[in-house]
């Protein structure tokens, strides 16, 4: 029996009234073979689509007897490693290799359903989300502290040299002043300046930094923290990090920290908070002014005064040395002596004179 394409061509040539002699020459067979195809009903089959390829029967392997055991063990303990299952199968009499067992385990291991990410929207004035993002500039590393109002998506951020509690406090006070009020709560990641320990996974509680608790009480907002490895609950500020990186920082030239801050303020008011947001389909500034500004809590009458917070050290920018600059002469060593030593030298000079 010949292939499907040969039979299709044969039927086509017969429908075109081509002689059997010419068909045999075209197909490279004898006339007797052509007559045989016709006589045995080869052309009566359904030739509308090629037959599905035959799959070879699976070959027996040394692992076949132990597959039910492996499936049962994984059904009870889905995180068992292939190495552990190999040891158990080997103890039961398996004489094959580890690679074969690992390949099989990869196909039958139960996979937990991915935890759905539920988008939740907050009411106006209820929540702000806060996070840091690291940026590399020619003069050094800077950390952007980002604050996003959950309802309107109004954005504020500023670059700082360090990720300290003093930075978070100063940044939040400036952010509150920028939006003209204070949200009911602020959501943080596992930020060391805010969270001392998080034992909620073991049935415990969240332990906040006492100094930061005092700061939150001064401004009147509640502290909320994402559970470890659950940063998707902080998505309203995670996406602006990429937005700032791609839309503001990338492709721009900055002369230093002062120029960076000046361009930041212009970009926030003219671009970031004036664009149509992809989720709300509204302009953040317009949504904020219409629904959120009036429900924010009032600003504190004065800035927060820390109890034990040390003052921030000044961060000096490091600039790369120009390759075309002339080499500086080596530093001169100046010898420091007590004043008595100079008096002895003067007396000695007078004696010599």
C-alpha positions in Angstrom: 0.0 0.0 0.0 1.4 3.3 -1.1 1.3 6.7 0.7 -1.6 9.1 0.9 0.0 11.7 -1.4 0.5 9.1 -4.1 -3.1 8.0 -4.0 -4.3 11.6 -4.1 -2.3 12.2 -7.2 -3.5 9.1 -8.8 -7.2 10.0 -8.2 -6.5 13.5 -9.6 -4.9 12.1 -12.8 -7.7 9.7 -13.4 -10.3 12.5 -13.0 -8.3 14.4 -15.6 -8.7 11.5 -18.0 -4.9 10.8 -18.2 -4.1 7.4 -19.6 -3.0 4.7 -17.3 0.3 4.4 -19.3 1.0 8.1 -18.7 0.0 7.8 -15.0 2.4 4.8 -14.5 5.2 6.8 -16.1 4.3 9.9 -14.0 4.3 7.9 -10.7 7.3 5.7 -11.6 5.4 2.4 -11.4 4.2 -0.2 -13.9 0.7 -0.2 -15.4 0.0 -3.4 -13.5 0.5 -1.6 -10.2 -1.9 1.2 -11.3 -4.6 -1.4 -12.2 -4.0 -3.1 -8.8 -4.6 0.1 -6.9 -7.9 0.6 -8.8 -9.0 -3.0 -8.5 -8.3 -3.3 -4.8 -10.4 -0.1 -3.9 -7.4 2.0 -2.9 -9.1 5.1 -4.3 -12.4 4.4 -2.5 -10.9 5.4 0.8 -11.4 8.9 2.3 -8.5 10.9 1.0 -9.7 14.3 2.2 -7.0 14.5 4.9 -3.8 12.6 5.5 -4.0 9.8 8.0 -2.7 10.6 11.5 0.8 9.3 12.1 1.1 6.1 14.0 2.6 6.4 17.4 4.9 3.6 18.4 3.7 1.6 21.4 5.4 2.6 24.6 8.3 0.4 25.5 8.4 -1.2 28.9 10.9 0.3 31.3 12.3 -0.7 34.7 10.3 2.1 36.3 6.8 0.8 35.2 6.3 -1.3 38.3 7.1 1.6 40.6 5.1 4.3 38.9 1.9 3.6 41.0 4.0 3.9 44.2 5.5 7.2 43.1 2.1 8.6 42.2 0.7 7.6 45.5 3.6 9.1 47.5 3.3 12.4 45.6 -0.4 12.5 46.1 0.2 12.4 49.9 3.4 14.4 50.0 3.6 16.5 46.8 6.9 18.2 47.8 8.9 15.0 48.0 12.1 15.4 46.0 13.0 13.1 43.1 16.1 12.0 45.0 14.0 11.0 48.0 11.6 9.0 45.7 14.6 7.4 44.0 15.9 6.1 47.3 12.5 4.8 48.3 12.0 3.1 44.9 15.5 1.6 45.0 14.7 0.2 48.5 11.6 -1.4 47.0 13.7 -3.1 44.2 14.0 -0.5 41.5 17.2 -1.0 39.5 17.0 1.8 37.0 18.7 5.2 37.0 17.8 8.5 38.7 17.4 10.5 35.4 14.5 8.3 34.2 12.8 8.6 37.6 13.3 12.4 37.7 11.8 12.8 34.2 8.8 10.9 35.3 8.3 12.8 38.5 8.4 16.0 36.6 5.4 14.9 34.6 3.2 13.6 37.5 4.1 15.8 40.4 0.9 17.7 41.6 1.1 21.4 40.9 -0.8 23.7 43.3 -3.1 26.1 41.7 -1.5 29.5 41.6 -2.9 31.8 44.2 -5.2 34.3 42.4 -4.1 37.9 42.6 -7.2 39.8 43.6 -7.3 43.4 42.7 -8.8 45.4 45.5 -9.8 49.1 45.3 -9.8 51.3 48.3 -12.1 54.1 49.2 -11.0 57.7 48.8 -8.5 58.7 51.5 -8.2 55.3 53.0 -4.8 54.0 52.0 -1.4 55.0 50.6 1.2 52.5 49.6 4.9 53.1 50.3 8.0 51.5 48.9 11.7 52.1 48.0 13.4 51.5 44.6 17.1 51.5 43.9 18.6 53.7 41.1 22.1 54.0 39.9 23.3 57.4 38.7 26.8 58.5 37.5 27.4 60.2 40.9 26.2 57.3 43.0 23.3 55.1 44.1 20.1 56.8 45.1 16.9 55.3 46.6 13.5 56.6 45.4 10.8 56.6 48.2 7.5 56.3 46.4 4.1 57.1 47.9 0.9 56.3 45.9 -2.6 57.1 47.0 -4.6 53.9 46.5 -7.8 55.5 45.2 -6.7 58.2 42.9 -3.2 56.8 42.1 -1.8 60.2 42.8 2.0 59.7 42.9 4.8 61.3 44.9 8.4 60.3 45.1 11.9 61.7 45.9 15.4 60.4 45.7 17.5 59.9 48.9 21.0 58.6 49.5 19.9 56.0 52.1 17.0 53.8 53.1 16.8 54.8 56.8 13.9 55.6 59.1 14.9 59.3 59.0 14.4 59.1 55.2 11.0 57.4 55.5 9.9 60.0 58.1 11.1 63.0 56.1 9.7 61.6 52.8 6.3 60.8 54.3 6.0 64.3 55.8 6.9 65.8 52.4 4.4 63.5 50.6 1.6 64.5 53.1 2.4 68.1 52.4 2.3 67.5 48.6 -1.2 65.9 48.7 -2.4 68.3 51.4 -3.5 65.6 53.9 -3.0 62.3 55.5 -4.6 58.9 54.5 -6.1 56.7 57.1 -3.4 54.0 56.7 -0.1 53.5 55.0 0.8 50.1 53.6 4.5 49.1 53.6 6.5 46.1 52.5 8.8 44.4 55.0 10.7 47.6 55.4 13.3 47.4 58.2 12.7 51.0 59.2 9.0 50.2 59.9 8.8 46.4 60.8 11.0 44.9 63.4 9.6 41.4 63.2 6.6 39.7 61.5 5.4 36.6 63.2 2.0 36.5 61.7 2.9 33.3 59.7 3.4 31.4 62.9 0.3 32.8 64.5 2.0 35.8 66.1 1.7 39.5 65.6 3.4 42.2 63.6 6.1 44.1 65.7 6.6 47.7 64.5 9.5 50.0 65.3 8.5 52.0 68.4 9.9 55.2 67.0 7.9 54.8 63.8 4.8 53.9 65.8 5.2 57.3 67.5 5.6 59.0 64.2 2.4 57.3 62.8 0.5 58.4 65.9 1.8 62.0 65.5 0.4 62.1 61.9 -2.7 60.0 62.7 -2.3 57.0 60.3 -2.3 53.3 60.9 0.6 51.1 59.9 -0.1 48.2 57.7 2.6 45.7 56.4 2.5 43.2 53.6 3.0 39.6 54.6 6.4 38.2 53.6 6.6 37.1 49.9 3.2 38.7 49.3 4.3 41.9 47.6 1.5 41.7 45.0 -0.8 43.1 47.7 1.3 46.3 47.2 0.7 46.4 43.4 -0.4 50.0 43.2 3.1 51.1 44.2 5.0 48.3 42.5 3.9 49.4 39.0 4.8 53.1 39.5 8.4 51.9 40.3 8.7 50.6 36.8 6.9 53.7 35.4 9.4 56.0 37.1 12.3 53.9 35.9 11.1 53.8 32.3 9.3 57.2 31.9 11.3 59.5 34.1 14.9 58.2 34.7 15.6 56.3 31.4 17.0 58.4 28.6 17.3 61.6 30.7 20.5 63.4 31.7 20.9 64.8 35.2 23.7 67.1 36.4 23.4 65.9 40.0 21.0 65.6 42.9 19.8 69.2 42.6 18.9 68.9 38.9 17.4 65.4 39.6 15.1 66.8 42.2 14.1 69.8 40.1 13.2 67.6 37.1 11.3 65.3 39.4 9.0 68.0 40.6 8.2 69.2 37.0 7.6 65.6 35.8 5.3 64.8 38.7 3.0 67.7 38.1 3.2 67.9 34.3 3.4 64.2 33.3 2.9 61.5 36.0 -0.2 62.9 37.7 -1.7 64.4 34.4 -1.7 61.2 32.4 -4.7 58.9 32.0 -4.1 56.0 34.4 -4.3 52.5 32.8 -6.5 51.0 35.5 -8.8 53.8 36.6 -9.0 55.3 33.1 -8.9 58.7 34.8 -6.3 61.4 35.3 -4.9 60.9 38.9 -4.9 64.6 39.7 -8.5 65.1 38.5 -9.7 62.0 40.4 -7.9 63.2 43.5 -9.3 66.7 43.5 -12.8 65.4 42.8 -13.1 62.6 45.3 -10.1 62.3 47.6 -8.6 65.6 48.8 -11.6 66.5 50.9 -11.7 63.2 52.8 -8.0 63.1 53.8 -7.1 63.7 57.4 -5.7 67.2 58.2 -1.9 67.7 58.3 -0.2 67.7 61.7 0.3 71.2 63.1 4.1 70.7 63.3 6.7 68.2 62.0 7.6 65.1 64.0 10.4 65.4 66.5 12.2 62.1 67.0 13.1 60.8 70.4 16.1 58.6 69.7 16.6 59.0 65.9 20.2 60.0 65.1 20.8 62.8 62.7 21.4 61.9 59.1 25.0 62.0 57.9 25.7 64.2 54.9 26.2 62.1 51.7 28.9 63.4 49.4 28.4 62.7 45.7 31.3 60.8 44.1 32.2 61.9 40.6 34.3 59.9 38.1 37.8 61.3 37.5 38.3 62.7 34.0 40.7 60.8 32.0 42.0 63.9 30.2 42.7 65.8 33.4 46.4 66.5 34.3 47.8 64.3 37.0 47.9 66.0 40.4 51.3 66.2 42.1 51.7 63.8 45.1 50.4 65.2 48.4 53.1 66.9 50.5 53.8 65.5 53.9 53.6 68.2 56.6 55.3 67.5 59.9 53.4 68.6 62.9 55.5 69.7 66.0 54.7 71.1 69.4 55.2 74.9 69.9 58.1 74.2 72.3 60.0 72.5 69.6 59.8 75.7 67.4 61.0 77.8 70.4 64.1 75.6 70.8 64.8 76.1 67.0 64.6 79.9 67.3 67.0 79.9 70.4 69.4 77.6 68.5 69.3 80.0 65.5 70.1 83.0 67.7 73.1 81.2 69.3 74.5 80.4 65.8 74.1 84.0 64.7 
